[in-house]
Amino acid sequence: MGKRKTPADYVRKWTKAGKVKKKCCRSKSRCKKCPVLALKRAKVKVAKRELKHAA
């Protein structure tokens, strides 16, 4: 069995692929490539995966 991916691993992967910026521009409405929002999306993704494996 492989190592479980953390949300930070997903964000790192998306950053290398160019889907997420390295640094947040701190605009009032977060942009689509914001690493802060990407981390939130990754946390949701990991939580869904954990629920799926738990059931």
CHARMM-style PDB file with segment names, atoms N, HN, CA, C and O in Angstrom:
ATOM      1  N   MET     1       0.831  -1.181   0.000  1.00  0.00      PROA
ATOM      2  CA  MET     1       0.000   0.000   0.000  1.00  0.00      PROA
ATOM      3  C   MET     1       0.875   1.243   0.000  1.00  0.00      PROA
ATOM      4  O   MET     1       1.908   1.296   0.667  1.00  0.00      PROA
ATOM      5  N   GLY     2       0.444   2.236  -0.755  1.00  0.00      PROA
ATOM      6  HN  GLY     2      -0.395   2.193  -1.296  1.00  0.00      PROA
ATOM      7  CA  GLY     2       1.208   3.467  -0.856  1.00  0.00      PROA
ATOM      8  C   GLY     2       0.911   4.435   0.273  1.00  0.00      PROA
ATOM      9  O   GLY     2      -0.005   4.234   1.071  1.00  0.00      PROA
ATOM     10  N   LYS     3       1.704   5.480   0.316  1.00  0.00      PROA
ATOM     11  HN  LYS     3       2.448   5.642  -0.332  1.00  0.00      PROA
ATOM     12  CA  LYS     3       1.532   6.517   1.330  1.00  0.00      PROA
ATOM     13  C   LYS     3       0.314   7.373   0.975  1.00  0.00      PROA
ATOM     14  O   LYS     3       0.113   7.720  -0.189  1.00  0.00      PROA
ATOM     15  N   ARG     4      -0.475   7.704   1.955  1.00  0.00      PROA
ATOM     16  HN  ARG     4      -0.312   7.423   2.901  1.00  0.00      PROA
ATOM     17  CA  ARG     4      -1.641   8.567   1.731  1.00  0.00      PROA
ATOM     18  C   ARG     4      -1.177   9.975   1.389  1.00  0.00      PROA
ATOM     19  O   ARG     4      -0.241  10.497   1.994  1.00  0.00      PROA
ATOM     20  N   LYS     5      -1.843  10.584   0.410  1.00  0.00      PROA
ATOM     21  HN  LYS     5      -2.603  10.160  -0.081  1.00  0.00      PROA
ATOM     22  CA  LYS     5      -1.491  11.952   0.031  1.00  0.00      PROA
ATOM     23  C   LYS     5      -2.165  12.941   0.966  1.00  0.00      PROA
ATOM     24  O   LYS     5      -3.338  12.795   1.308  1.00  0.00      PROA
ATOM     25  N   THR     6      -1.411  13.941   1.370  1.00  0.00      PROA
ATOM     26  HN  THR     6      -0.458  14.060   1.091  1.00  0.00      PROA
ATOM     27  CA  THR     6      -1.961  15.005   2.201  1.00  0.00      PROA
ATOM     28  C   THR     6      -2.460  16.119   1.282  1.00  0.00      PROA
ATOM     29  O   THR     6      -2.093  16.153   0.107  1.00  0.00      PROA
ATOM     30  N   PRO     7      -3.289  17.030   1.794  1.00  0.00      PROA
ATOM     31  CA  PRO     7      -3.736  18.160   0.975  1.00  0.00      PROA
ATOM     32  C   PRO     7      -2.566  18.973   0.418  1.00  0.00      PROA
ATOM     33  O   PRO     7      -2.630  19.465  -0.709  1.00  0.00      PROA
ATOM     34  N   ALA     8      -1.502  19.113   1.204  1.00  0.00      PROA
ATOM     35  HN  ALA     8      -1.450  18.713   2.120  1.00  0.00      PROA
ATOM     36  CA  ALA     8      -0.333  19.873   0.744  1.00  0.00      PROA
ATOM     37  C   ALA     8       0.331  19.197  -0.452  1.00  0.00      PROA
ATOM     38  O   ALA     8       0.866  19.872  -1.331  1.00  0.00      PROA
ATOM     39  N   ASP     9       0.296  17.861  -0.487  1.00  0.00      PROA
ATOM     40  HN  ASP     9      -0.139  17.312   0.227  1.00  0.00      PROA
ATOM     41  CA  ASP     9       0.860  17.128  -1.624  1.00  0.00      PROA
ATOM     42  C   ASP     9       0.107  17.461  -2.907  1.00  0.00      PROA
ATOM     43  O   ASP     9       0.709  17.646  -3.965  1.00  0.00      PROA
ATOM     44  N   TYR    10      -1.222  17.536  -2.799  1.00  0.00      PROA
ATOM     45  HN  TYR    10      -1.712  17.386  -1.940  1.00  0.00      PROA
ATOM     46  CA  TYR    10      -2.025  17.878  -3.974  1.00  0.00      PROA
ATOM     47  C   TYR    10      -1.712  19.288  -4.460  1.00  0.00      PROA
ATOM     48  O   TYR    10      -1.560  19.512  -5.661  1.00  0.00      PROA
ATOM     49  N   VAL    11      -1.614  20.241  -3.532  1.00  0.00      PROA
ATOM     50  HN  VAL    11      -1.738  20.060  -2.556  1.00  0.00      PROA
ATOM     51  CA  VAL    11      -1.326  21.630  -3.912  1.00  0.00      PROA
ATOM     52  C   VAL    11       0.050  21.723  -4.558  1.00  0.00      PROA
ATOM     53  O   VAL    11       0.230  22.450  -5.535  1.00  0.00      PROA
ATOM     54  N   ARG    12       1.019  20.992  -4.019  1.00  0.00      PROA
ATOM     55  HN  ARG    12       0.872  20.402  -3.225  1.00  0.00      PROA
ATOM     56  CA  ARG    12       2.367  20.975  -4.597  1.00  0.00      PROA
ATOM     57  C   ARG    12       2.328  20.446  -6.032  1.00  0.00      PROA
ATOM     58  O   ARG    12       2.988  20.985  -6.920  1.00  0.00      PROA
ATOM     59  N   LYS    13       1.556  19.397  -6.246  1.00  0.00      PROA
ATOM     60  HN  LYS    13       1.020  18.958  -5.524  1.00  0.00      PROA
ATOM     61  CA  LYS    13       1.420  18.800  -7.580  1.00  0.00      PROA
ATOM     62  C   LYS    13       0.770  19.794  -8.545  1.00  0.00      PROA
ATOM     63  O   LYS    13       1.228  19.952  -9.677  1.00  0.00      PROA
ATOM     64  N   TRP    14      -0.302  20.467  -8.095  1.00  0.00      PROA
ATOM     65  HN  TRP    14      -0.674  20.339  -7.175  1.00  0.00      PROA
ATOM     66  CA  TRP    14      -1.000  21.438  -8.940  1.00  0.00      PROA
ATOM     67  C   TRP    14      -0.117  22.639  -9.246  1.00  0.00      PROA
ATOM     68  O   TRP    14      -0.204  23.211 -10.333  1.00  0.00      PROA
ATOM     69  N   THR    15       0.738  23.031  -8.293  1.00  0.00      PROA
ATOM     70  HN  THR    15       0.808  22.567  -7.410  1.00  0.00      PROA
ATOM     71  CA  THR    15       1.652  24.152  -8.506  1.00  0.00      PROA
ATOM     72  C   THR    15       2.664  23.803  -9.588  1.00  0.00      PROA
ATOM     73  O   THR    15       2.937  24.614 -10.474  1.00  0.00      PROA
ATOM     74  N   LYS    16       3.218  22.600  -9.517  1.00  0.00      PROA
ATOM     75  HN  LYS    16       2.996  21.942  -8.798  1.00  0.00      PROA
ATOM     76  CA  LYS    16       4.191  22.168 -10.525  1.00  0.00      PROA
ATOM     77  C   LYS    16       3.554  22.071 -11.904  1.00  0.00      PROA
ATOM     78  O   LYS    16       4.218  22.305 -12.914  1.00  0.00      PROA
ATOM     79  N   ALA    17       2.265  21.727 -11.951  1.00  0.00      PROA
ATOM     80  HN  ALA    17       1.726  21.537 -11.130  1.00  0.00      PROA
ATOM     81  CA  ALA    17       1.554  21.606 -13.222  1.00  0.00      PROA
ATOM     82  C   ALA    17       1.113  22.969 -13.763  1.00  0.00      PROA
ATOM     83  O   ALA    17       0.651  23.064 -14.900  1.00  0.00      PROA
ATOM     84  N   GLY    18       1.255  24.028 -12.948  1.00  0.00      PROA
ATOM     85  HN  GLY    18       1.630  23.950 -12.025  1.00  0.00      PROA
ATOM     86  CA  GLY    18       0.877  25.368 -13.383  1.00  0.00      PROA
ATOM     87  C   GLY    18      -0.582  25.705 -13.141  1.00  0.00      PROA
ATOM     88  O   GLY    18      -1.063  26.732 -13.620  1.00  0.00      PROA
ATOM     89  N   LYS    19      -1.291  24.869 -12.414  1.00  0.00      PROA
ATOM     90  HN  LYS    19      -0.900  24.035 -12.024  1.00  0.00      PROA
ATOM     91  CA  LYS    19      -2.704  25.117 -12.144  1.00  0.00      PROA
ATOM     92  C   LYS    19      -2.900  26.051 -10.951  1.00  0.00      PROA
ATOM     93  O   LYS    19      -3.962  26.656 -10.800  1.00  0.00      PROA
ATOM     94  N   VAL    20      -1.877  26.168 -10.107  1.00  0.00      PROA
ATOM     95  HN  VAL    20      -1.015  25.677 -10.229  1.00  0.00      PROA
ATOM     96  CA  VAL    20      -1.945  27.005  -8.905  1.00  0.00      PROA
ATOM     97  C   VAL    20      -0.693  27.868  -8.852  1.00  0.00      PROA
ATOM     98  O   VAL    20       0.400  27.418  -9.196  1.00  0.00      PROA
ATOM     99  N   LYS    21      -0.866  29.131  -8.411  1.00  0.00      PROA
ATOM    100  HN  LYS    21      -1.754  29.496  -8.131  1.00  0.00      PROA
ATOM    101  CA  LYS    21       0.292  30.020  -8.268  1.00  0.00      PROA
ATOM    102  C   LYS    21       1.077  29.656  -7.015  1.00  0.00      PROA
ATOM    103  O   LYS    21       0.549  29.029  -6.096  1.00  0.00      PROA
ATOM    104  N   LYS    22       2.354  30.059  -6.990  1.00  0.00      PROA
ATOM    105  HN  LYS    22       2.783  30.568  -7.736  1.00  0.00      PROA
ATOM    106  CA  LYS    22       3.189  29.765  -5.824  1.00  0.00      PROA
ATOM    107  C   LYS    22       2.818  30.634  -4.636  1.00  0.00      PROA
ATOM    108  O   LYS    22       2.892  30.199  -3.486  1.00  0.00      PROA
ATOM    109  N   LYS    23       2.418  31.866  -4.921  1.00  0.00      PROA
ATOM    110  HN  LYS    23       2.358  32.220  -5.855  1.00  0.00      PROA
ATOM    111  CA  LYS    23       2.135  32.806  -3.850  1.00  0.00      PROA
ATOM    112  C   LYS    23       0.768  33.440  -4.064  1.00  0.00      PROA
ATOM    113  O   LYS    23       0.369  33.705  -5.198  1.00  0.00      PROA
ATOM    114  N   CYS    24       0.062  33.679  -2.983  1.00  0.00      PROA
ATOM    115  HN  CYS    24       0.386  33.463  -2.062  1.00  0.00      PROA
ATOM    116  CA  CYS    24      -1.255  34.301  -3.050  1.00  0.00      PROA
ATOM    117  C   CYS    24      -1.093  35.799  -3.323  1.00  0.00      PROA
ATOM    118  O   CYS    24      -0.252  36.462  -2.716  1.00  0.00      PROA
ATOM    119  N   CYS    25      -1.910  36.323  -4.244  1.00  0.00      PROA
ATOM    120  HN  CYS    25      -2.593  35.785  -4.737  1.00  0.00      PROA
ATOM    121  CA  CYS    25      -1.834  37.754  -4.551  1.00  0.00      PROA
ATOM    122  C   CYS    25      -2.646  38.581  -3.547  1.00  0.00      PROA
ATOM    123  O   CYS    25      -2.611  39.811  -3.581  1.00  0.00      PROA
ATOM    124  N   ARG    26      -3.371  37.908  -2.662  1.00  0.00      PROA
ATOM    125  HN  ARG    26      -3.400  36.909  -2.635  1.00  0.00      PROA
ATOM    126  CA  ARG    26      -4.134  38.522  -1.572  1.00  0.00      PROA
ATOM    127  C   ARG    26      -5.196  39.500  -2.048  1.00  0.00      PROA
ATOM    128  O   ARG    26      -5.492  40.480  -1.364  1.00  0.00      PROA
ATOM    129  N   SER    27      -5.767  39.241  -3.211  1.00  0.00      PROA
ATOM    130  HN  SER    27      -5.526  38.445  -3.767  1.00  0.00      PROA
ATOM    131  CA  SER    27      -6.865  40.080  -3.681  1.00  0.00      PROA
ATOM    132  C   SER    27      -8.095  39.787  -2.816  1.00  0.00      PROA
ATOM    133  O   SER    27      -8.200  38.729  -2.195  1.00  0.00      PROA
ATOM    134  N   LYS    28      -9.016  40.744  -2.791  1.00  0.00      PROA
ATOM    135  HN  LYS    28      -8.931  41.604  -3.295  1.00  0.00      PROA
ATOM    136  CA  LYS    28     -10.171  40.622  -1.902  1.00  0.00      PROA
ATOM    137  C   LYS    28     -11.006  39.390  -2.250  1.00  0.00      PROA
ATOM    138  O   LYS    28     -11.335  38.594  -1.371  1.00  0.00      PROA
ATOM    139  N   SER    29     -11.346  39.232  -3.520  1.00  0.00      PROA
ATOM    140  HN  SER    29     -11.079  39.879  -4.234  1.00  0.00      PROA
ATOM    141  CA  SER    29     -12.002  37.986  -3.930  1.00  0.00      PROA
ATOM    142  C   SER    29     -10.900  37.097  -4.490  1.00  0.00      PROA
ATOM    143  O   SER    29     -10.297  37.424  -5.511  1.00  0.00      PROA
ATOM    144  N   ARG    30     -10.641  36.004  -3.844  1.00  0.00      PROA
ATOM    145  HN  ARG    30     -11.132  35.738  -3.014  1.00  0.00      PROA
ATOM    146  CA  ARG    30      -9.517  35.137  -4.218  1.00  0.00      PROA
ATOM    147  C   ARG    30      -9.628  34.688  -5.678  1.00  0.00      PROA
ATOM    148  O   ARG    30     -10.699  34.303  -6.146  1.00  0.00      PROA
ATOM    149  N   CYS    31      -8.499  34.747  -6.381  1.00  0.00      PROA
ATOM    150  HN  CYS    31      -7.629  35.060  -6.001  1.00  0.00      PROA
ATOM    151  CA  CYS    31      -8.499  34.337  -7.786  1.00  0.00      PROA
ATOM    152  C   CYS    31      -8.561  32.813  -7.891  1.00  0.00      PROA
ATOM    153  O   CYS    31      -8.393  32.102  -6.899  1.00  0.00      PROA
ATOM    154  N   LYS    32      -8.804  32.329  -9.098  1.00  0.00      PROA
ATOM    155  HN  LYS    32      -8.941  32.906  -9.903  1.00  0.00      PROA
ATOM    156  CA  LYS    32      -8.988  30.894  -9.322  1.00  0.00      PROA
ATOM    157  C   LYS    32      -7.716  30.089  -9.063  1.00  0.00      PROA
ATOM    158  O   LYS    32      -7.788  28.920  -8.683  1.00  0.00      PROA
ATOM    159  N   LYS    33      -6.558  30.707  -9.267  1.00  0.00      PROA
ATOM    160  HN  LYS    33      -6.500  31.656  -9.576  1.00  0.00      PROA
ATOM    161  CA  LYS    33      -5.284  30.000  -9.108  1.00  0.00      PROA
ATOM    162  C   LYS    33      -4.672  30.202  -7.721  1.00  0.00      PROA
ATOM    163  O   LYS    33      -3.486  29.941  -7.519  1.00  0.00      PROA
ATOM    164  N   CYS    34      -5.464  30.657  -6.788  1.00  0.00      PROA
ATOM    165  HN  CYS    34      -6.427  30.868  -6.952  1.00  0.00      PROA
ATOM    166  CA  CYS    34      -4.967  30.973  -5.450  1.00  0.00      PROA
ATOM    167  C   CYS    34      -4.574  29.701  -4.687  1.00  0.00      PROA
ATOM    168  O   CYS    34      -5.362  28.757  -4.631  1.00  0.00      PROA
ATOM    169  N   PRO    35      -3.378  29.660  -4.104  1.00  0.00      PROA
ATOM    170  CA  PRO    35      -2.974  28.479  -3.338  1.00  0.00      PROA
ATOM    171  C   PRO    35      -3.795  28.282  -2.060  1.00  0.00      PROA
ATOM    172  O   PRO    35      -3.919  27.160  -1.567  1.00  0.00      PROA
ATOM    173  N   VAL    36      -4.352  29.365  -1.528  1.00  0.00      PROA
ATOM    174  HN  VAL    36      -4.252  30.276  -1.928  1.00  0.00      PROA
ATOM    175  CA  VAL    36      -5.178  29.254  -0.324  1.00  0.00      PROA
ATOM    176  C   VAL    36      -6.454  28.483  -0.646  1.00  0.00      PROA
ATOM    177  O   VAL    36      -6.847  27.581   0.094  1.00  0.00      PROA
ATOM    178  N   LEU    37      -7.104  28.846  -1.765  1.00  0.00      PROA
ATOM    179  HN  LEU    37      -6.786  29.578  -2.367  1.00  0.00      PROA
ATOM    180  CA  LEU    37      -8.312  28.139  -2.178  1.00  0.00      PROA
ATOM    181  C   LEU    37      -7.983  26.721  -2.618  1.00  0.00      PROA
ATOM    182  O   LEU    37      -8.768  25.800  -2.390  1.00  0.00      PROA
ATOM    183  N   ALA    38      -6.832  26.542  -3.243  1.00  0.00      PROA
ATOM    184  HN  ALA    38      -6.194  27.290  -3.428  1.00  0.00      PROA
ATOM    185  CA  ALA    38      -6.424  25.204  -3.689  1.00  0.00      PROA
ATOM    186  C   ALA    38      -6.263  24.278  -2.487  1.00  0.00      PROA
ATOM    187  O   ALA    38      -6.623  23.102  -2.556  1.00  0.00      PROA
ATOM    188  N   LEU    39      -5.728  24.799  -1.395  1.00  0.00      PROA
ATOM    189  HN  LEU    39      -5.436  25.754  -1.339  1.00  0.00      PROA
ATOM    190  CA  LEU    39      -5.566  23.989  -0.192  1.00  0.00      PROA
ATOM    191  C   LEU    39      -6.930  23.589   0.375  1.00  0.00      PROA
ATOM    192  O   LEU    39      -7.109  22.463   0.839  1.00  0.00      PROA
ATOM    193  N   LYS    40      -7.887  24.515   0.333  1.00  0.00      PROA
ATOM    194  HN  LYS    40      -7.741  25.430  -0.044  1.00  0.00      PROA
ATOM    195  CA  LYS    40      -9.242  24.193   0.795  1.00  0.00      PROA
ATOM    196  C   LYS    40      -9.861  23.109  -0.077  1.00  0.00      PROA
ATOM    197  O   LYS    40     -10.480  22.174   0.431  1.00  0.00      PROA
ATOM    198  N   ARG    41      -9.690  23.239  -1.408  1.00  0.00      PROA
ATOM    199  HN  ARG    41      -9.187  23.999  -1.821  1.00  0.00      PROA
ATOM    200  CA  ARG    41     -10.213  22.224  -2.332  1.00  0.00      PROA
ATOM    201  C   ARG    41      -9.561  20.871  -2.071  1.00  0.00      PROA
ATOM    202  O   ARG    41     -10.231  19.839  -2.107  1.00  0.00      PROA
ATOM    203  N   ALA    42      -8.271  20.876  -1.812  1.00  0.00      PROA
ATOM    204  HN  ALA    42      -7.727  21.714  -1.783  1.00  0.00      PROA
ATOM    205  CA  ALA    42      -7.545  19.629  -1.560  1.00  0.00      PROA
ATOM    206  C   ALA    42      -8.014  18.981  -0.259  1.00  0.00      PROA
ATOM    207  O   ALA    42      -8.116  17.756  -0.179  1.00  0.00      PROA
ATOM    208  N   LYS    43      -8.298  19.788   0.752  1.00  0.00      PROA
ATOM    209  HN  LYS    43      -8.215  20.783   0.687  1.00  0.00      PROA
ATOM    210  CA  LYS    43      -8.785  19.238   2.021  1.00  0.00      PROA
ATOM    211  C   LYS    43     -10.132  18.550   1.825  1.00  0.00      PROA
ATOM    212  O   LYS    43     -10.384  17.494   2.405  1.00  0.00      PROA
ATOM    213  N   VAL    44     -10.994  19.148   1.008  1.00  0.00      PROA
ATOM    214  HN  VAL    44     -10.789  20.006   0.537  1.00  0.00      PROA
ATOM    215  CA  VAL    44     -12.291  18.546   0.702  1.00  0.00      PROA
ATOM    216  C   VAL    44     -12.086  17.234  -0.054  1.00  0.00      PROA
ATOM    217  O   VAL    44     -12.744  16.234   0.231  1.00  0.00      PROA
ATOM    218  N   LYS    45     -11.169  17.251  -1.017  1.00  0.00      PROA
ATOM    219  HN  LYS    45     -10.634  18.063  -1.248  1.00  0.00      PROA
ATOM    220  CA  LYS    45     -10.880  16.053  -1.810  1.00  0.00      PROA
ATOM    221  C   LYS    45     -10.389  14.909  -0.920  1.00  0.00      PROA
ATOM    222  O   LYS    45     -10.827  13.770  -1.075  1.00  0.00      PROA
ATOM    223  N   VAL    46      -9.486  15.210   0.003  1.00  0.00      PROA
ATOM    224  HN  VAL    46      -9.130  16.136   0.128  1.00  0.00      PROA
ATOM    225  CA  VAL    46      -8.949  14.191   0.904  1.00  0.00      PROA
ATOM    226  C   VAL    46     -10.047  13.683   1.840  1.00  0.00      PROA
ATOM    227  O   VAL    46     -10.126  12.484   2.106  1.00  0.00      PROA
ATOM    228  N   ALA    47     -10.889  14.580   2.336  1.00  0.00      PROA
ATOM    229  HN  ALA    47     -10.824  15.554   2.120  1.00  0.00      PROA
ATOM    230  CA  ALA    47     -11.969  14.178   3.238  1.00  0.00      PROA
ATOM    231  C   ALA    47     -12.949  13.247   2.530  1.00  0.00      PROA
ATOM    232  O   ALA    47     -13.403  12.262   3.112  1.00  0.00      PROA
ATOM    233  N   LYS    48     -13.276  13.558   1.272  1.00  0.00      PROA
ATOM    234  HN  LYS    48     -12.908  14.358   0.800  1.00  0.00      PROA
ATOM    235  CA  LYS    48     -14.175  12.696   0.500  1.00  0.00      PROA
ATOM    236  C   LYS    48     -13.558  11.322   0.301  1.00  0.00      PROA
ATOM    237  O   LYS    48     -14.241  10.304   0.410  1.00  0.00      PROA
ATOM    238  N   ARG    49     -12.258  11.296   0.009  1.00  0.00      PROA
ATOM    239  HN  ARG    49     -11.702  12.123  -0.079  1.00  0.00      PROA
ATOM    240  CA  ARG    49     -11.567  10.026  -0.208  1.00  0.00      PROA
ATOM    241  C   ARG    49     -11.569   9.189   1.073  1.00  0.00      PROA
ATOM    242  O   ARG    49     -11.768   7.975   1.029  1.00  0.00      PROA
ATOM    243  N   GLU    50     -11.347   9.846   2.208  1.00  0.00      PROA
ATOM    244  HN  GLU    50     -11.186  10.833   2.244  1.00  0.00      PROA
ATOM    245  CA  GLU    50     -11.337   9.132   3.484  1.00  0.00      PROA
ATOM    246  C   GLU    50     -12.717   8.552   3.801  1.00  0.00      PROA
ATOM    247  O   GLU    50     -12.821   7.437   4.311  1.00  0.00      PROA
ATOM    248  N   LEU    51     -13.775   9.309   3.498  1.00  0.00      PROA
ATOM    249  HN  LEU    51     -13.690  10.215   3.083  1.00  0.00      PROA
ATOM    250  CA  LEU    51     -15.129   8.809   3.718  1.00  0.00      PROA
ATOM    251  C   LEU    51     -15.399   7.587   2.854  1.00  0.00      PROA
ATOM    252  O   LEU    51     -16.016   6.618   3.297  1.00  0.00      PROA
ATOM    253  N   LYS    52     -14.930   7.647   1.623  1.00  0.00      PROA
ATOM    254  HN  LYS    52     -14.429   8.434   1.263  1.00  0.00      PROA
ATOM    255  CA  LYS    52     -15.144   6.552   0.676  1.00  0.00      PROA
ATOM    256  C   LYS    52     -14.434   5.287   1.156  1.00  0.00      PROA
ATOM    257  O   LYS    52     -14.988   4.192   1.069  1.00  0.00      PROA
ATOM    258  N   HSD    53     -13.212   5.436   1.661  1.00  0.00      PROA
ATOM    259  HN  HSD    53     -12.762   6.326   1.732  1.00  0.00      PROA
ATOM    260  CA  HSD    53     -12.443   4.284   2.128  1.00  0.00      PROA
ATOM    261  C   HSD    53     -12.961   3.764   3.469  1.00  0.00      PROA
ATOM    262  O   HSD    53     -12.813   2.580   3.771  1.00  0.00      PROA
ATOM    263  N   ALA    54     -13.560   4.633   4.265  1.00  0.00      PROA
ATOM    264  HN  ALA    54     -13.679   5.595   4.020  1.00  0.00      PROA
ATOM    265  CA  ALA    54     -14.064   4.214   5.571  1.00  0.00      PROA
ATOM    266  C   ALA    54     -15.326   3.363   5.430  1.00  0.00      PROA
ATOM    267  O   ALA    54     -15.582   2.471   6.238  1.00  0.00      PROA
ATOM    268  N   ALA    55     -16.100   3.652   4.400  1.00  0.00      PROA
ATOM    269  HN  ALA    55     -15.892   4.377   3.744  1.00  0.00      PROA
ATOM    270  CA  ALA    55     -17.373   2.928   4.224  1.00  0.00      PROA
ATOM    271  C   ALA    55     -17.197   1.581   3.576  1.00  0.00      PROA
ATOM    272  OT1 ALA    55     -18.176   0.864   3.366  1.00  0.00      PROA
TER     273      ALA     55
END
